Amino acid sequence: MANFQEIIASEIPVLVDFSAEWCGPCKMMPPILKQVKDAMGDKVKIIKIDVDKNPSAASAYRVQSVPTLMIFKNSETKWRQSGVMQANQLQQVIEQFV
């Protein structure tokens, strides 16, 4: 968790995908996140957090449903949304914080 705090302290936007192994919609996110990463390169960091393996992170950020996507910059929550998003929509959201 300490490492997580270091990661989200970045000046580069950090997209965090809170997900779970058993969650059907969560399984749709990896190819979408890959598309976003391929399109944006070093302008964004993308990390995935399994809420079952990291319940403290899930509760700290009040994640009640998965997938929940959050964008952090300089340790501040800039944006959050639950549910699957298309790559182009997600990219537009991230662009606001680059």
N, C-alpha and C positions, 0 to 999 in steps of 0.2 A: 504494500500500500504506500510506503514511503517513496518507492520508485515511481508510483503513479502520480504522486504530488509533484515530483520533479518533472515528469513528462508534461503534465498540463500547465506547468509554469512557463512553457515555451512561448516565444513571441510569434511562432508559426502556429496557425490554428491547428488544434488537435481534435479530430473527430473520434469520439468513443462510441463503439457499438456494444451496448449492454445486451447480452444474449444468453441463451441456454441451449444445451444439447437437444432437449426434448421439444423445443419450439419449432414448429413447421415454418412459419414466416421467417424465423431467424436463418434458416437454411438458404433462403433466397438472397440474403445480404452479401455473402462473400463475393460472388461475381459482380454485383453492383458496386461494392467498395473497390474491387480491383479496377473496374472501369474508371471510377473517380480518380484513383491513385494514378492510373496510366495517363489520364488526361491532365492532371494537375501536378504530377511529379513532386518536387520538393516544396511546393507551396503549402502542402498539408501533411500532417502526420495522421495515420489512421491506426487505431488500436482496438482490439476486441477484448471485452471482459465478460467472462462466464459468471453470471450472477450466482450460480450454485457453488462455484469454487471460490468466489469472492463476495460472500454475503455482506461483509462490512462495507464494501464499495457500493453495493446496491442500496443498502439502507442509508449510507451517508448522503447519497444523491437522490433518495426517495424514488428509486426505480421500482415501479409496481407492476409494469407489464413489459414484456420483451417482444420484439426488439425495441429498445429505446436508444435513440441516437442523440448525442450531445456534442456540442462544439465548445471547447475551452480555449482561451487565449490568455496568457499571463495569469493563470490560475482562476480566471473568472469564467462562469458559465455564460456563454454568449447566446446559446440557442439550444432548444431541445424539442424532440418530437418522438412520439411512440408510433410504431408501425413501419412497414416497408415503404421506402421511397425509391423512385426511379433515379438512375445515375445523373441525368441531366438536371433534375430538380435539386438534387443534393449538391451538385457542383455549383449551381447558382447561389444556393444558401452559403456555401463555404466562401465563394468569391467575395461576399460582403465583408469578410473578416481578414482577407489577405492583405 
